[in-house]
Amino acid sequence: MVADPGVVWRHAPDLAVVTSPGRVALVDLSRPQLPPRVLQGSAAAIWGAVDGSRTADEVAALVSHSF
């Protein structure tokens, strides 16, 4: 998947989220039959950088400084 660099990224509103240092657990409440997803490392950093106002390029730039 290639992201459009100018698109603003947002979290879906129908997710249950539990965060801990370096880790994010997600449950899609609209599809409870799916298993939870656990993001770690760079995936968790990307999740944390997505705030509903940053574009794909801004998220990438922010996260790239940590890795």
Contacts in CASP RR format, 6 or more apart in sequence:
PFRMAT RR
TARGET T0000
AUTHOR 0000-0000-0000
METHOD contacts of the structure
MODEL  1
MVADPGVVWRHAPDLAVVTSPGRVALVDLSRPQLPPRVLQGSAAAIWGAV
DGSRTADEVAALVSHSF
3 9 0 8 1.000
3 56 0 8 1.000
4 56 0 8 1.000
5 55 0 8 1.000
5 56 0 8 1.000
5 57 0 8 1.000
6 55 0 8 1.000
6 56 0 8 1.000
6 57 0 8 1.000
7 55 0 8 1.000
7 56 0 8 1.000
8 52 0 8 1.000
8 53 0 8 1.000
8 54 0 8 1.000
8 55 0 8 1.000
9 50 0 8 1.000
9 52 0 8 1.000
9 54 0 8 1.000
9 55 0 8 1.000
9 56 0 8 1.000
9 59 0 8 1.000
10 50 0 8 1.000
10 52 0 8 1.000
11 17 0 8 1.000
11 47 0 8 1.000
11 50 0 8 1.000
11 52 0 8 1.000
12 28 0 8 1.000
14 28 0 8 1.000
14 29 0 8 1.000
14 30 0 8 1.000
15 26 0 8 1.000
15 27 0 8 1.000
15 28 0 8 1.000
15 29 0 8 1.000
16 26 0 8 1.000
16 27 0 8 1.000
16 29 0 8 1.000
17 24 0 8 1.000
17 25 0 8 1.000
17 26 0 8 1.000
18 24 0 8 1.000
18 25 0 8 1.000
19 25 0 8 1.000
19 44 0 8 1.000
22 40 0 8 1.000
22 41 0 8 1.000
22 44 0 8 1.000
22 45 0 8 1.000
23 38 0 8 1.000
23 39 0 8 1.000
23 40 0 8 1.000
23 41 0 8 1.000
23 44 0 8 1.000
24 38 0 8 1.000
24 39 0 8 1.000
24 40 0 8 1.000
24 43 0 8 1.000
24 44 0 8 1.000
24 47 0 8 1.000
24 48 0 8 1.000
25 36 0 8 1.000
25 37 0 8 1.000
25 38 0 8 1.000
25 39 0 8 1.000
26 36 0 8 1.000
26 37 0 8 1.000
26 38 0 8 1.000
26 39 0 8 1.000
27 36 0 8 1.000
27 37 0 8 1.000
28 34 0 8 1.000
28 37 0 8 1.000
39 46 0 8 1.000
39 47 0 8 1.000
42 63 0 8 1.000
42 67 0 8 1.000
45 63 0 8 1.000
45 66 0 8 1.000
45 67 0 8 1.000
46 59 0 8 1.000
46 63 0 8 1.000
49 58 0 8 1.000
49 59 0 8 1.000
49 62 0 8 1.000
49 63 0 8 1.000
50 59 0 8 1.000
54 62 0 8 1.000
END
